[in-house]
Amino acid sequence: MAQPHKMGGRVGTWPQPGAGGAAGAAGAEAPWLAPLPELAGALADRVRQWVAAELAPGRLTPWLPVAFGAGVIVYFTAEREPVWWVAAALAAAAMAVAYGLRTRPVAFPVALGCAAIAAGLATGAIKAHLYDHAVLQRSAYGVSVTGFVETHEEREKSDRIVLRVTSIDGPRLTEHPERIRLTLRKGTAPPVGAHVAFKARLNPPASPFRPSGYDLARDLYFRGIGATGLALGAIRMEAPPVEPDRRLQFAIGIEQIRDAIDARIRAAVKGDSGSIASALITGKEDAISGDVFSPSVVL
């Protein structure tokens, strides 16, 4: 007689990774994972050694110019012109905080970097404030100008002066530059230090005529000159309404010394040879003829 078939089975669960230890399970199921803890520990030790070496005394100093440059970048990327005294106060406060944290091994480098960034921002704002001056935006005709002659240049076909303006008035004149550069007829330039009055046609400083060309407007801006132009009619010598300040007196005195040296050299050595000798000593290149000056500039 046949016996009925008996059904049977077993039920279990998946083996747990921690049952035999993490390392044992990793080694049993994936042998290539076994060295990872040791590798991670060695890498962490190496990174700690690198960080300790970079944080050693004096090693973070080269990063101060980088932080200062970052502050300058912050100045140029600001949406509006920063107030110079606020930027200066911020830099001073950051430096004071860094000095107060000088005994903290971690806080001091961070505070010093922030102070360098604030110093870069303050430098840009202060320099912009010092160089800020009025610049003529459009041409103006028939302008009445009075001022002190600061510099005098004798060119091949004309004379050129830089005038410290004491008064300026004319139609269509919306800006009032403090210093202007004017071209005059040959031999009509007044002496340095004289106070003069005349009519002039003024123009904004010229921009480059070609890409990467000479930027006259930029050069004159950093020299404090806000307009160029041509003197019209006679130049009259007048008594100054105010005495020149000490800075102007010093500039006039230096220019008079340069003119005297230039005249003495060119009187002793005639022609372009004397002009070149004067240029090497006084820096006055205006008397060099164009045929000689252009090749010398190229060379």
Residue frames relative to the residue before (quaternion, step in Angstrom):
aa qw qx qy qz dx dy dz
M 1.0000 0.0000 0.0000 0.0000 0.00 0.00 0.00
A 0.4237 -0.7401 0.4658 0.2362 3.47 -0.71 1.06
Q 0.3661 -0.7210 0.5507 0.2071 3.54 -1.11 0.89
P 0.4857 -0.6605 0.4739 0.3212 3.61 -0.91 0.81
H 0.5150 -0.6567 0.4671 0.2921 3.64 -1.10 0.87
K 0.2717 -0.7737 0.5550 0.1399 3.58 -0.86 0.98
M 0.2826 -0.7569 0.5719 0.1421 3.56 -0.83 1.07
G 0.0689 0.7973 -0.5954 0.0712 3.60 -1.03 0.82
G 0.0537 0.8046 -0.5901 0.0381 3.65 -1.19 0.36
R 0.3092 -0.7272 0.5824 0.1906 3.56 -1.40 0.21
V 0.1915 -0.7697 0.6035 0.0815 3.54 -1.11 0.80
G 0.0746 0.8007 -0.5886 0.0824 3.59 -0.93 0.95
T 0.4200 -0.6753 0.5419 0.2717 3.60 -1.35 -0.02
W 0.6163 -0.5259 0.4254 0.4033 3.56 -1.34 0.32
P 0.5351 -0.6309 0.4419 0.3470 3.58 -0.98 0.70
Q 0.4121 -0.7125 0.5188 0.2308 3.58 -0.98 0.91
P 0.5354 -0.6534 0.4202 0.3314 3.64 -0.94 0.88
G 0.7347 0.4328 -0.2532 0.4568 3.60 0.97 -0.73
A 0.4225 0.7342 -0.4633 0.2602 3.57 1.21 -0.05
G 0.7953 0.2416 -0.1286 0.5408 3.53 0.92 -0.84
G 0.6663 -0.4485 0.3106 0.5083 3.64 1.24 0.29
A 0.5729 -0.6224 0.4129 0.3374 3.56 -1.02 0.80
A 0.6840 0.4835 -0.2989 0.4571 3.54 0.87 -0.92
G 0.6589 0.5123 -0.3248 0.4448 3.56 0.99 -0.82
A 0.6587 0.5041 -0.3137 0.4621 3.56 0.95 -0.86
A 0.6525 0.5076 -0.3214 0.4619 3.57 0.96 -0.88
G 0.6772 0.4906 -0.3048 0.4558 3.54 0.95 -0.80
A 0.6731 0.4952 -0.3071 0.4554 3.58 1.08 -0.71
E 0.7675 0.3744 -0.2112 0.4755 3.56 0.85 -0.95
A 0.7943 0.0275 0.0070 0.6068 3.65 1.01 -0.75
P 0.2390 -0.8159 0.5054 0.1477 3.59 0.04 1.18
W 0.6365 0.5560 -0.3458 0.4076 3.66 1.03 -0.61
L 0.6247 0.5352 -0.3498 0.4483 3.62 1.27 -0.24
A 0.4927 0.7049 -0.4164 0.2951 3.56 1.18 -0.35
P 0.7466 0.4124 -0.2745 0.4441 3.70 0.78 -0.80
L 0.4345 0.7338 -0.4530 0.2596 3.64 1.21 -0.12
P 0.6560 0.4985 -0.3552 0.4416 3.68 0.77 -0.76
E 0.6639 0.4869 -0.3163 0.4713 3.59 0.94 -0.80
L 0.6448 0.5230 -0.3163 0.4589 3.60 1.04 -0.82
A 0.6499 0.5088 -0.3122 0.4703 3.60 0.95 -0.86
G 0.6554 0.5087 -0.3179 0.4589 3.58 0.97 -0.78
A 0.6586 0.4986 -0.3116 0.4697 3.59 0.96 -0.79
L 0.6519 0.5081 -0.3158 0.4660 3.58 1.01 -0.82
A 0.6436 0.5150 -0.3255 0.4633 3.59 0.99 -0.80
D 0.6370 0.5166 -0.3308 0.4668 3.57 1.00 -0.76
R 0.6582 0.5097 -0.3134 0.4570 3.58 0.94 -0.84
V 0.6441 0.5098 -0.3213 0.4712 3.61 0.99 -0.84
R 0.6362 0.5204 -0.3305 0.4640 3.60 0.99 -0.78
Q 0.6407 0.5134 -0.3235 0.4705 3.59 1.02 -0.75
W 0.6466 0.5100 -0.3234 0.4660 3.60 0.98 -0.81
V 0.6624 0.5008 -0.3100 0.4629 3.59 0.89 -0.91
A 0.6500 0.5133 -0.3203 0.4599 3.58 0.95 -0.85
A 0.6512 0.5084 -0.3188 0.4646 3.60 1.03 -0.77
E 0.6835 0.4817 -0.2958 0.4619 3.60 0.98 -0.82
L 0.7067 0.4374 -0.2578 0.4927 3.58 1.17 -0.56
A 0.3815 0.7257 -0.4908 0.2948 3.56 1.24 0.19
P 0.6655 -0.5147 0.3395 0.4207 3.62 -1.13 0.49
G 0.8210 0.2334 -0.1984 0.4818 3.55 -0.83 1.06
R 0.5960 0.6055 -0.3741 0.3716 3.60 1.16 -0.38
L 0.6787 0.4791 -0.3023 0.4674 3.62 1.13 -0.49
T 0.4482 0.7204 -0.4425 0.2903 3.60 1.23 -0.20
P 0.6572 0.5122 -0.3471 0.4304 3.69 0.85 -0.75
W 0.6213 0.5464 -0.3564 0.4341 3.60 1.18 -0.32
L 0.5032 0.6595 -0.4320 0.3539 3.62 1.20 -0.24
P 0.6576 0.4772 -0.3421 0.4720 3.69 0.88 -0.72
V 0.6046 0.5459 -0.3592 0.4554 3.59 1.10 -0.64
A 0.6634 0.4869 -0.3011 0.4818 3.58 0.97 -0.87
F 0.6246 0.5260 -0.3389 0.4673 3.60 1.02 -0.76
G 0.6601 0.4961 -0.3071 0.4731 3.60 0.94 -0.84
A 0.6089 0.5382 -0.3555 0.4618 3.58 1.09 -0.64
G 0.6311 0.5229 -0.3309 0.4677 3.59 1.07 -0.67
V 0.6287 0.5139 -0.3331 0.4792 3.58 1.06 -0.73
I 0.6289 0.5223 -0.3332 0.4699 3.59 1.03 -0.76
V 0.6149 0.5371 -0.3435 0.4642 3.59 1.02 -0.76
Y 0.6348 0.5275 -0.3357 0.4540 3.60 1.00 -0.79
F 0.7199 0.4523 -0.2655 0.4546 3.60 0.81 -0.97
T 0.7085 0.4361 -0.2713 0.4840 3.62 1.11 -0.48
A 0.4361 0.6940 -0.4705 0.3269 3.62 1.23 0.05
E 0.5348 -0.6524 0.4400 0.3078 3.57 -1.04 0.77
R 0.7873 0.0942 -0.0517 0.6072 3.59 1.14 -0.59
E 0.6450 -0.5322 0.3777 0.3976 3.56 -1.24 0.41
P 0.3888 -0.7261 0.5083 0.2516 3.63 -0.67 1.03
V 0.4978 -0.6196 0.5138 0.3229 3.55 -1.15 0.64
W 0.4604 -0.7469 0.3992 0.2659 3.55 -0.51 1.19
W 0.6942 0.4713 -0.3026 0.4521 3.61 0.91 -0.81
V 0.5963 0.5332 -0.3685 0.4736 3.60 1.15 -0.47
A 0.6498 0.5035 -0.3134 0.4754 3.60 0.97 -0.85
A 0.6512 0.5078 -0.3183 0.4657 3.59 0.99 -0.80
A 0.6526 0.5045 -0.3148 0.4695 3.59 0.99 -0.82
L 0.6327 0.5278 -0.3278 0.4622 3.59 1.03 -0.76
A 0.6558 0.5003 -0.3105 0.4725 3.58 0.96 -0.83
A 0.6516 0.5085 -0.3201 0.4630 3.60 0.96 -0.82
A 0.6552 0.5030 -0.3158 0.4669 3.60 0.97 -0.81
A 0.6484 0.5126 -0.3217 0.4619 3.59 0.97 -0.80
M 0.6465 0.5045 -0.3212 0.4737 3.59 1.01 -0.74
A 0.6384 0.5192 -0.3285 0.4636 3.60 1.02 -0.76
V 0.6425 0.5084 -0.3221 0.4743 3.58 0.99 -0.78
A 0.6506 0.5078 -0.3207 0.4647 3.59 0.94 -0.84
Y 0.6423 0.5081 -0.3291 0.4702 3.59 0.99 -0.74
G 0.6645 0.5069 -0.3112 0.4524 3.59 0.99 -0.75
L 0.7258 0.4009 -0.2304 0.5093 3.59 1.16 -0.57
R 0.3175 0.8036 -0.4687 0.1840 3.59 1.19 0.30
T 0.6761 0.4729 -0.2997 0.4791 3.63 1.20 -0.35
R 0.5887 0.5650 -0.3731 0.4415 3.61 1.24 -0.09
P 0.4040 -0.7617 0.4447 0.2428 3.62 -0.52 1.07
V 0.7401 0.3699 -0.2203 0.5167 3.60 1.09 -0.60
A 0.6981 0.4850 -0.2860 0.4424 3.58 0.84 -0.95
F 0.6221 0.5745 -0.3558 0.3954 3.61 1.01 -0.71
P 0.6800 0.4626 -0.3301 0.4633 3.69 0.76 -0.82
V 0.6371 0.5210 -0.3372 0.4570 3.59 1.02 -0.76
A 0.6786 0.4826 -0.2925 0.4702 3.59 0.91 -0.91
L 0.6379 0.5246 -0.3324 0.4554 3.58 1.04 -0.73
G 0.6402 0.5126 -0.3256 0.4705 3.60 1.03 -0.74
C 0.6447 0.5042 -0.3208 0.4766 3.59 1.00 -0.77
A 0.6353 0.5209 -0.3308 0.4644 3.58 1.05 -0.75
A 0.6407 0.5134 -0.3307 0.4653 3.60 1.01 -0.73
I 0.6307 0.5166 -0.3345 0.4727 3.61 1.01 -0.74
A 0.6642 0.4934 -0.3020 0.4734 3.58 0.95 -0.88
A 0.6320 0.5280 -0.3357 0.4573 3.60 1.06 -0.70
G 0.6359 0.5186 -0.3309 0.4660 3.61 1.02 -0.73
L 0.6453 0.5054 -0.3153 0.4784 3.57 0.99 -0.82
A 0.6773 0.4918 -0.2984 0.4587 3.60 0.90 -0.91
T 0.6212 0.5473 -0.3468 0.4407 3.60 1.01 -0.74
G 0.6632 0.4990 -0.3050 0.4670 3.57 0.92 -0.87
A 0.6777 0.4903 -0.3004 0.4584 3.59 0.91 -0.87
I 0.6745 0.4906 -0.3042 0.4603 3.61 0.92 -0.86
K 0.6490 0.5083 -0.3255 0.4632 3.60 0.94 -0.82
A 0.6436 0.5091 -0.3280 0.4680 3.58 0.97 -0.79
H 0.6484 0.5091 -0.3234 0.4646 3.60 1.02 -0.73
L 0.6673 0.5080 -0.3101 0.4478 3.59 0.97 -0.82
Y 0.7376 0.4054 -0.2285 0.4893 3.60 1.02 -0.78
D 0.4843 0.6908 -0.4353 0.3143 3.60 1.21 -0.23
H 0.2203 0.7472 -0.6058 0.1619 3.58 -0.91 0.96
A 0.6270 -0.5565 0.3965 0.3741 3.54 -1.27 0.39
V 0.0929 -0.7747 0.6250 0.0254 3.57 -1.02 0.90
L 0.4724 -0.6820 0.4852 0.2763 3.57 -0.85 0.99
Q 0.2673 -0.8016 0.5213 0.1194 3.58 -0.84 1.02
R 0.7981 0.0607 -0.0442 0.5978 3.62 1.15 -0.43
S 0.6416 -0.5624 0.3658 0.3719 3.55 -1.19 0.58
A 0.0873 -0.7735 0.6270 0.0311 3.53 -1.21 0.71
Y 0.2003 -0.7970 0.5659 0.0662 3.57 -0.95 0.96
G 0.8202 0.2352 -0.1759 0.4910 3.55 -1.17 0.60
V 0.3087 0.7686 -0.5012 0.2504 3.56 1.05 0.75
S 0.3023 -0.7313 0.5849 0.1782 3.57 -0.93 0.92
V 0.0188 -0.8170 0.5727 -0.0648 3.55 -0.65 1.19
T 0.0169 0.7470 -0.6645 -0.0130 3.54 -1.14 0.74
G 0.2668 0.7750 -0.5436 0.1810 3.55 -1.10 0.64
F 0.5724 -0.5737 0.4698 0.3500 3.53 -1.41 0.02
V 0.4033 -0.6869 0.5495 0.2522 3.57 -1.02 0.81
E 0.2158 -0.8033 0.5468 0.0954 3.58 -0.59 1.18
T 0.8069 0.0041 0.0362 0.5895 3.57 0.86 -0.98
H 0.1584 -0.7749 0.6088 0.0622 3.54 -1.24 0.53
E 0.0402 -0.7921 0.6088 -0.0150 3.56 -0.84 1.04
E 0.2348 -0.7473 0.6063 0.1369 3.55 -1.01 0.88
R 0.1169 -0.8047 0.5811 0.0340 3.54 -0.47 1.21
E 0.7329 -0.4521 0.2768 0.4264 3.54 -1.32 0.18
K 0.8216 0.1681 -0.0663 0.5407 3.60 0.93 -0.86
S 0.7880 0.1718 -0.0990 0.5828 3.60 1.21 -0.04
D 0.3946 -0.6583 0.5737 0.2860 3.53 -1.38 0.01
R 0.1414 -0.7804 0.6046 0.0738 3.54 -1.22 0.47
I 0.0530 -0.7915 0.6088 0.0089 3.55 -0.97 0.89
V 0.2615 -0.6932 0.6384 0.2085 3.53 -1.36 0.35
L 0.1728 -0.8210 0.5434 0.0290 3.54 -0.66 1.20
R 0.2607 -0.7065 0.6348 0.1729 3.58 -1.00 0.89
V 0.3205 -0.8093 0.4673 0.1547 3.55 -0.25 1.34
T 0.1822 -0.7532 0.6224 0.1102 3.53 -1.09 0.86
S 0.7795 -0.0596 0.0107 0.6234 3.61 1.19 -0.50
I 0.0239 0.7827 -0.6204 0.0434 3.55 -1.09 0.76
D 0.1180 0.7908 -0.5842 0.1393 3.56 -0.82 1.00
G 0.2934 0.7508 -0.5566 0.2010 3.55 -1.04 0.81
P 0.6166 -0.5446 0.4060 0.3980 3.57 -1.24 0.32
R 0.8304 0.1856 -0.1796 0.4937 3.56 -1.18 0.73
L 0.5026 0.6376 -0.4342 0.3904 3.58 1.21 0.39
T 0.0786 -0.8283 0.5548 -0.0008 3.57 -0.32 1.27
E 0.7379 0.3037 -0.2012 0.5681 3.59 1.17 -0.52
H 0.2209 -0.7701 0.5874 0.1143 3.56 -1.18 0.58
P 0.1929 -0.8160 0.5347 0.1049 3.60 0.10 1.25
E 0.4546 -0.6902 0.4986 0.2615 3.56 -1.12 0.70
R 0.7824 0.1016 -0.0563 0.6119 3.58 1.12 -0.63
I 0.0487 -0.7921 0.6085 0.0026 3.59 -1.00 0.86
R 0.2848 -0.7315 0.5934 0.1780 3.54 -1.24 0.57
L 0.0749 -0.8315 0.5492 -0.0361 3.55 -0.68 1.19
T 0.3016 -0.7207 0.5989 0.1757 3.52 -1.20 0.71
L 0.1080 -0.7988 0.5917 0.0117 3.56 -0.92 1.00
R 0.6327 -0.5002 0.4149 0.4210 3.54 -1.29 0.22
K 0.6204 -0.5698 0.3897 0.3723 3.54 -1.12 0.69
G 0.8378 0.2064 -0.1695 0.4762 3.55 -0.92 1.02
T 0.6411 0.5371 -0.3337 0.4351 3.64 1.21 0.08
A 0.4457 0.7118 -0.4543 0.2972 3.60 1.24 0.00
P 0.4020 -0.7056 0.5229 0.2590 3.61 -0.89 0.87
P 0.6146 -0.5646 0.3877 0.3915 3.61 -1.17 0.37
V 0.6062 -0.5501 0.4303 0.3804 3.56 -1.25 0.50
G 0.7574 0.3427 -0.2808 0.4797 3.56 -0.94 0.97
A 0.5650 0.6058 -0.3931 0.3991 3.61 1.21 -0.31
H 0.3171 -0.7026 0.5995 0.2154 3.55 -1.24 0.55
V 0.0355 -0.8360 0.5435 -0.0668 3.57 -0.53 1.23
A 0.1571 -0.7535 0.6303 0.1016 3.52 -1.37 0.32
F 0.1966 0.7680 -0.5872 0.1635 3.59 -0.98 0.85
K 0.4964 -0.5974 0.5297 0.3409 3.52 -1.40 0.03
A 0.0301 -0.8146 0.5788 -0.0200 3.57 -1.06 0.70
R 0.2944 -0.6780 0.6339 0.2275 3.49 -1.37 0.35
L 0.1343 -0.8256 0.5475 0.0223 3.58 -0.59 1.19
N 0.0983 -0.7802 0.6171 0.0279 3.53 -1.14 0.79
P 0.5525 -0.5689 0.4691 0.3886 3.59 -1.17 0.41
P 0.5870 -0.5599 0.4283 0.3981 3.64 -1.08 0.53
A 0.4934 -0.7027 0.4368 0.2683 3.56 -0.87 1.00
S 0.3814 -0.6914 0.5715 0.2235 3.53 -1.15 0.79
P 0.6844 -0.4683 0.3292 0.4516 3.64 -1.19 0.22
F 0.4066 -0.7247 0.5081 0.2265 3.57 -1.00 0.84
R 0.7796 0.1222 -0.0793 0.6090 3.60 1.24 -0.27
P 0.6407 -0.5234 0.3701 0.4226 3.61 -1.14 0.41
S 0.8327 0.1274 -0.1554 0.5159 3.55 -1.01 0.97
G 0.4360 0.6964 -0.4623 0.3335 3.60 1.19 0.40
Y 0.7058 -0.4464 0.3374 0.4346 3.53 -1.33 0.09
D 0.2277 -0.7830 0.5699 0.1016 3.57 -0.74 1.11
L 0.2179 -0.8068 0.5400 0.0997 3.56 -0.05 1.32
A 0.6324 0.5481 -0.3442 0.4256 3.58 0.95 -0.82
R 0.6641 0.4915 -0.3104 0.4702 3.60 0.93 -0.82
D 0.6488 0.5238 -0.3195 0.4501 3.57 0.95 -0.88
L 0.6995 0.4617 -0.2755 0.4708 3.58 0.85 -0.93
Y 0.5978 0.5697 -0.3770 0.4194 3.60 1.02 -0.66
F 0.7291 0.4159 -0.2485 0.4835 3.58 0.84 -0.92
R 0.6254 0.4692 -0.3531 0.5139 3.57 1.28 0.05
G 0.5384 -0.6641 0.3765 0.3568 3.58 1.28 0.11
I 0.5237 0.6221 -0.4134 0.4096 3.61 1.23 0.35
G 0.1909 -0.8423 0.5005 0.0600 3.56 -0.66 1.14
A 0.7986 0.1108 -0.0748 0.5868 3.62 1.22 -0.04
T 0.1993 -0.7259 0.6408 0.1507 3.51 -1.34 0.41
G 0.1238 0.8247 -0.5456 0.0830 3.57 -1.16 0.31
L 0.4576 -0.6531 0.5447 0.2597 3.48 -1.41 -0.19
A 0.3792 -0.7181 0.5381 0.2259 3.56 -0.85 1.00
L 0.1795 -0.7867 0.5868 0.0680 3.57 -0.94 0.95
G 0.8295 0.1978 -0.1518 0.4998 3.55 -0.95 0.87
A 0.7469 -0.3967 0.3010 0.4406 3.52 -1.36 -0.30
I 0.3295 -0.7107 0.5904 0.1943 3.53 -1.24 0.66
R 0.1702 -0.8121 0.5556 0.0539 3.57 -0.62 1.17
M 0.3500 -0.7011 0.5834 0.2137 3.54 -1.07 0.83
E 0.0109 -0.8109 0.5833 -0.0451 3.59 -0.78 1.03
A 0.5527 -0.5789 0.4745 0.3664 3.54 -1.24 0.41
P 0.4696 -0.6950 0.4556 0.2983 3.62 -0.82 0.87
P 0.4773 -0.6715 0.4798 0.3017 3.60 -0.99 0.76
V 0.7738 0.1120 -0.0617 0.6204 3.57 1.21 -0.57
E 0.5241 -0.6111 0.4822 0.3454 3.54 -1.22 0.45
P 0.5185 -0.6350 0.4571 0.3449 3.62 -0.97 0.72
D 0.4934 -0.6593 0.4758 0.3090 3.56 -1.07 0.73
R 0.7131 -0.4734 0.3001 0.4210 3.57 -1.27 0.23
R 0.6200 0.5409 -0.3505 0.4474 3.57 1.04 -0.72
L 0.6718 0.4781 -0.2949 0.4829 3.58 0.94 -0.87
Q 0.6298 0.5295 -0.3381 0.4569 3.59 0.99 -0.77
F 0.6467 0.5097 -0.3208 0.4681 3.58 0.98 -0.80
A 0.6595 0.5062 -0.3094 0.4616 3.60 0.92 -0.91
I 0.6534 0.5046 -0.3138 0.4689 3.59 0.97 -0.83
G 0.6502 0.5243 -0.3193 0.4476 3.58 0.97 -0.85
I 0.6535 0.4986 -0.3139 0.4752 3.60 0.95 -0.84
E 0.6686 0.4999 -0.3087 0.4558 3.58 0.92 -0.85
Q 0.6309 0.5219 -0.3377 0.4642 3.60 1.03 -0.68
I 0.6263 0.5159 -0.3349 0.4790 3.60 1.04 -0.71
R 0.6521 0.5074 -0.3172 0.4654 3.60 0.93 -0.85
D 0.6572 0.5079 -0.3170 0.4579 3.59 0.93 -0.85
A 0.6515 0.5140 -0.3229 0.4551 3.59 0.98 -0.80
I 0.6526 0.4971 -0.3119 0.4792 3.60 0.96 -0.82
D 0.6482 0.5245 -0.3149 0.4534 3.56 0.97 -0.89
A 0.6682 0.4946 -0.3058 0.4641 3.60 0.91 -0.89
R 0.6544 0.5138 -0.3231 0.4509 3.60 0.95 -0.80
I 0.6679 0.4915 -0.3132 0.4628 3.62 0.90 -0.86
R 0.7109 0.4589 -0.2759 0.4560 3.58 0.84 -0.93
A 0.6041 0.5323 -0.3637 0.4684 3.60 1.20 -0.37
A 0.6958 0.4564 -0.2697 0.4846 3.58 1.09 -0.70
V 0.7761 0.1913 -0.0924 0.5938 3.60 1.05 -0.78
K 0.2557 -0.8089 0.5155 0.1204 3.57 -0.39 1.24
G 0.7933 0.3652 -0.2453 0.4209 3.51 -1.36 0.31
D 0.7903 -0.3170 0.2399 0.4662 3.51 -1.33 -0.40
S 0.5632 0.5947 -0.3996 0.4117 3.59 1.14 -0.49
G 0.6788 0.4685 -0.2846 0.4886 3.58 0.96 -0.84
S 0.6348 0.5290 -0.3320 0.4549 3.58 1.04 -0.73
I 0.6572 0.4925 -0.3105 0.4787 3.58 0.99 -0.81
A 0.6352 0.5200 -0.3309 0.4655 3.60 0.99 -0.79
S 0.6565 0.4975 -0.3105 0.4745 3.59 0.98 -0.80
A 0.6384 0.5305 -0.3314 0.4486 3.59 1.00 -0.78
L 0.6566 0.5108 -0.3162 0.4562 3.59 1.01 -0.76
I 0.7282 0.4201 -0.2378 0.4865 3.62 1.06 -0.66
T 0.8122 0.2731 -0.1243 0.5003 3.59 0.79 -0.99
G 0.4526 -0.6906 0.4533 0.3359 3.58 1.18 -0.43
K 0.5333 0.6158 -0.4129 0.4073 3.61 1.25 0.07
E 0.0840 -0.8377 0.5395 -0.0106 3.56 -0.30 1.31
D 0.4524 0.7453 -0.4241 0.2448 3.60 1.24 -0.14
A 0.6817 0.5045 -0.3037 0.4341 3.63 1.10 -0.57
I 0.5222 0.6243 -0.4295 0.3912 3.63 1.20 -0.14
S 0.4661 -0.6891 0.4774 0.2829 3.58 -0.84 0.95
G 0.6363 -0.5711 0.3670 0.3666 3.54 -1.18 0.61
D 0.6357 0.5455 -0.3432 0.4249 3.61 1.01 -0.74
V 0.7095 0.4194 -0.2505 0.5079 3.57 1.11 -0.63
F 0.6630 0.5395 -0.3179 0.4102 3.59 0.94 -0.87
S 0.6708 0.5223 -0.3260 0.4136 3.63 0.81 -0.89
P 0.6848 0.4475 -0.3199 0.4779 3.67 0.78 -0.81
S 0.6370 0.5266 -0.3490 0.4417 3.60 1.01 -0.69
V 0.6279 0.5202 -0.3420 0.4671 3.59 1.07 -0.66
V 0.6461 0.5208 -0.3159 0.4599 3.58 1.00 -0.84
L 0.6947 0.4607 -0.2763 0.4783 3.54 0.93 -0.88
